Amino acid sequence: MSMPILDQLPLLVSRHASTYAAARLRIAELAPYATLDALTHVLTRHGRRPAGAPEDGRFALLSALVVEAQRSSHPLWTSLLMWAFKPMLRGARRRTIPCRGDTPEDLDQRGE
């Protein structure tokens, strides 16, 4: 099921590589992830932890992203959180369409 904003996340995230590089120097939880690709790979639960990343790294990463999103209005942080929760967001959308009688096109038109 298509969700245009979720489909655009790779492009949205990749635009902010320099912001990520600077943040990686000051946010300890991001330090083990040299690139945005490495981070997004782990956020989708496909990647293995790099050396030096804690075992509960996904939770620590999500917490760090939430804190940074609260501190900053930069779109990188909300985009990364959406990336991490993409499967849940798609599932919620899939479950709500039949309940309300909406088609996927109806939701796209309303921006949902």
N, C-alpha and C positions, 0 to 999 in steps of 0.2 A: 504494500500500500504506500503510495507516494505521499511524502510530506516535504514540500519544497524546501523549507528552511533546513531540515535535517539532511536533505540531499546536497545542499550547498555548504555544509560544514567543512569539508576538506579545503575548499577554496577560502572560506572565511578564516579558518585557523591558519592556513599557510601564509596569509598576508601579514601575519603578526610575528614572524620568526624573530625579528630583532627585539620585540617586546619580551618574548619568551626568553631569549638569550640573556637579557638584562635581569629579568626576574629570577632566572636560574641561579644567578650569583648571590642573591639575597634570601632565597627561600630554600631552606635545607631539603625539603621533601622533593623538590624538583631537580636538585643537583645530580642524582644518578642518571637522569634522562637527558642525554646530550642534545637531542633534537626533539622537535615537536612530533616527528614521526615515531620516535621511540616512546614518547609519553602517550600519544594517542593509541599506540599499539597495546600498551599496558592497560589503558583505560577501558579498552574494549574486551579485556580479559583474554586476549589472544597471545599477548607477549609474556615472556619470562622476565622475572625481576633481574635487573642488572646487578653486578657485584656492588655491594655497598647499600643496596636498597633494603629497607626493613621488610620482614615477612608480612606484616600487616600494612604493606605499602599502599595498596589501593585505598584503604580507608584514610590513611594519612594524606595521600594525594587529594582525595575528594575534600577532606577537611581544609587543606591548604588552598584549594581552588575556591571553596566557599568563602574563606576569609579574604582572599584576594579580590573576589567579586564584590564583597561588601566594602572593601577599602577603596576600590577603584571602579570607575565606570567604563573601563576599557572593555571592548567587546570580546577580547581573547578569552577572558575568564568565563563569561557566560557561554561562549561557544564551546569551550572545553567541557564545561558541566553538561551541556546538551549532548556532547559527544559521548560522555560517560553514561548518560541515562537514555541514549537513543533507543535501545531495545525496549525499555519500559515505556517511553513516550509513544513508540509505534504500537505497542500492545494496548495501551490505554486508548489510543485513537481507534484501533481495530475493534475494540470491545464497545466503544460508544456509538459507532455508526449504526449498527442494527437497532440499538435501544431507542434511538431518537428518530429512526426512519430516514436519516440523512444518507446521501450518497457521498462517496469520496469527493466528488466534484463540488457538492454543497459545502463541505468543510473547507476545501481549497478556496472557494469564493469568499468565505467569511474569514479566511486567514487562520483557521484552527488547525 
